[in-house]
Amino acid sequence: VKRGERVGLAGADGGGRTTQLKVLAGELEPTTGELVKSRPDLKVAMLRQEFVDELVLTRSLRDECKAVFVEQAELERALADAEASMQSLDPASAEFADALEDYNTKMALAEKKGAFKLDAKVDRMLGNMGFAEAESDAAVSTFSGGWKMRIGLAKLLLNEPDVLLLDEPTNHMDIESVEWLENFLRAQAIPMVIVSHDREFLDQVANKIVDMEQGVATKYDGGYSRHLKLKKARIDAWESAYAAQEKKLAEDRAWVNRFKSKNPAGAKSREKAIERTMKSPDYVQKPPRAGKPFKFAFPPAPRCGDEIVAMRDVAHTYRDDDESGGPLLRDIDLTVARGDKIAFLGPNGAGKSTLMRLALEIEEPSHGGSVARGSANVVANYFEQNQADALDLDKTVLETVQAAAKNGETYNEIRALLGQFLFKGDAVEKKIRALSGGEKARVALC
């Protein structure tokens, strides 16, 4: 990773992208090889997929960001303790002189570490992240997913890292937040490595792509779409070279078989030439085969009427109306007809997931209105944002899907379904905790 590079890691689920981030972060030791840093004190910061778990939701926004300055906070406490101890001493005593010297030493170190400028530093960072000044005292819990991502990113950048590692930073973010993050990251001079399933995001942000396939990493210049074209050209050239080489070797082997008795010396010479070619560093290895694409179809739905769900005059909130100025959702009239494919758009916190739960009758409207299914034959299911997080980590893939089978599906039917979701052979015996985020999502969908 070089200065100015924004490297996107590409590859299939389970291909080791998050593992590579952990190696870069120094959390995992490589099995072979070594991690080489430009200097011993290189600061590497990593925004994890689960970064929200590291936030203290009851803290204010400013205090949550200040919490990254552990050393400065300890110095402030030490100064307070030193000042308190001096108050109990006689100013004319030798003990007071020693305590004063210790206090001045701590004060000098605190000033050197910027302990008295933290509020200003945090406020500047929060401004850069798009937070209003009045939001500094708001609890972290009051911010939506996209804004919590900005808090996590702010905490990393306040430590002034030399390298930034981002693991699926756009998860649970609305379109506006993703666009903000794209612009923000492009404006940074700090080198970064990014794992993301969002191809458009990688196209907008990355200027290098490292493609990880079958344990081999290959770097390409440009964004994700350009990498696909360059990779295809590379694989096509590789396959052509391999085919030409194998054709030549097959012709040489056929010549040896034909003239083994008629021209033993020539056949022996040709055999040695074949062996030298196959042992040569220039021998073209067989190119990797593209994995089968992930394909599935929803099972056929039972026949039902044209109207699937009807919502009339629905109003709903989780908040105190006196403080918020009204319900989160109001005057909702929505009809879902057979064949509809409807997208709910809006910023984080606007109520998109709430509207979906209301439509599915998982929740009831708190402020009036009605929700009704169109007919008794309507079968509903719901893939939540955190669906994969609800899986039992100690179960295997097979056990998880077997537990979800409610209609008497046979073992072979379940294995066939898992195969469609790219879980074949021993992969079905993997524990859920060993899967990547994308693999967990596939299990949850399965």
Rosetta blueprint (number, residue, H / E / L):
1 V L
2 K L
3 R L
4 G L
5 E L
6 R E
7 V E
8 G E
9 L E
10 A E
11 G E
12 A L
13 D L
14 G L
15 G L
16 G L
17 R H
18 T H
19 T H
20 Q H
21 L H
22 K H
23 V H
24 L H
25 A L
26 G L
27 E L
28 L L
29 E L
30 P L
31 T L
32 T L
33 G L
34 E L
35 L L
36 V L
37 K L
38 S L
39 R L
40 P L
41 D L
42 L L
43 K L
44 V E
45 A E
46 M E
47 L E
48 R L
49 Q L
50 E L
51 F H
52 V H
53 D H
54 E H
55 L L
56 V L
57 L L
58 T L
59 R L
60 S E
61 L H
62 R H
63 D H
64 E H
65 C H
66 K H
67 A L
68 V L
69 F L
70 V H
71 E H
72 Q H
73 A H
74 E H
75 L H
76 E H
77 R H
78 A H
79 L H
80 A H
81 D H
82 A H
83 E H
84 A H
85 S H
86 M H
87 Q H
88 S L
89 L L
90 D L
91 P L
92 A L
93 S L
94 A H
95 E H
96 F H
97 A H
98 D H
99 A H
100 L H
101 E H
102 D H
103 Y H
104 N H
105 T H
106 K H
107 M H
108 A H
109 L H
110 A H
111 E H
112 K H
113 K L
114 G L
115 A L
116 F L
117 K L
118 L H
119 D H
120 A H
121 K H
122 V H
123 D H
124 R H
125 M H
126 L H
127 G H
128 N H
129 M L
130 G L
131 F L
132 A L
133 E H
134 A H
135 E H
136 S H
137 D H
138 A L
139 A E
140 V H
141 S H
142 T H
143 F L
144 S L
145 G H
146 G H
147 W H
148 K H
149 M H
150 R H
151 I H
152 G H
153 L H
154 A H
155 K H
156 L H
157 L H
158 L H
159 N L
160 E L
161 P L
162 D L
163 V E
164 L E
165 L E
166 L E
167 D E
168 E L
169 P L
170 T L
171 N L
172 H L
173 M L
174 D L
175 I H
176 E H
177 S H
178 V H
179 E H
180 W H
181 L H
182 E H
183 N H
184 F H
185 L H
186 R H
187 A L
188 Q L
189 A L
190 I L
191 P L
192 M E
193 V E
194 I E
195 V E
196 S L
197 H L
198 D L
199 R H
200 E H
201 F H
202 L H
203 D H
204 Q H
205 V H
206 A L
207 N L
208 K E
209 I E
210 V E
211 D E
212 M E
213 E E
214 Q L
215 G L
216 V E
217 A E
218 T E
219 K E
220 Y E
221 D E
222 G L
223 G L
224 Y H
225 S H
226 R H
227 H H
228 L H
229 K H
230 L H
231 K H
232 K H
233 A H
234 R H
235 I H
236 D H
237 A H
238 W H
239 E H
240 S H
241 A H
242 Y H
243 A H
244 A H
245 Q H
246 E H
247 K H
248 K H
249 L H
250 A H
251 E H
252 D H
253 R H
254 A H
255 W H
256 V H
257 N H
258 R H
259 F H
260 K L
261 S L
262 K L
263 N L
264 P H
265 A H
266 G H
267 A H
268 K H
269 S H
270 R H
271 E H
272 K H
273 A H
274 I H
275 E H
276 R H
277 T H
278 M H
279 K H
280 S L
281 P L
282 D L
283 Y L
284 V L
285 Q L
286 K L
287 P L
288 P L
289 R L
290 A L
291 G L
292 K L
293 P L
294 F L
295 K L
296 F L
297 A L
298 F L
299 P L
300 P L
301 A L
302 P L
303 R L
304 C L
305 G L
306 D L
307 E E
308 I E
309 V E
310 A E
311 M E
312 R E
313 D E
314 V E
315 A E
316 H E
317 T L
318 Y L
319 R L
320 D L
321 D H
322 D H
323 E H
324 S H
325 G L
326 G L
327 P L
328 L L
329 L E
330 R E
331 D E
332 I E
333 D E
334 L E
335 T E
336 V E
337 A E
338 R L
339 G L
340 D L
341 K L
342 I L
343 A L
344 F L
345 L L
346 G L
347 P L
348 N L
349 G L
350 A L
351 G L
352 K H
353 S H
354 T H
355 L H
356 M H
357 R H
358 L H
359 A H
360 L L
361 E L
362 I L
363 E L
364 E L
365 P L
366 S L
367 H L
368 G L
369 G L
370 S E
371 V E
372 A E
373 R E
374 G L
375 S L
376 A L
377 N L
378 V L
379 V L
380 A L
381 N L
382 Y L
383 F L
384 E L
385 Q L
386 N L
387 Q L
388 A H
389 D H
390 A H
391 L L
392 D L
393 L L
394 D L
395 K L
396 T E
397 V H
398 L H
399 E H
400 T H
401 V H
402 Q H
403 A H
404 A H
405 A L
406 K L
407 N L
408 G L
409 E L
410 T L
411 Y H
412 N H
413 E H
414 I H
415 R H
416 A H
417 L H
418 L H
419 G H
420 Q H
421 F L
422 L L
423 F L
424 K L
425 G H
426 D H
427 A H
428 V H
429 E H
430 K L
431 K E
432 I H
433 R H
434 A H
435 L L
436 S L
437 G H
438 G H
439 E H
440 K H
441 A H
442 R H
443 V H
444 A H
445 L H
446 C L
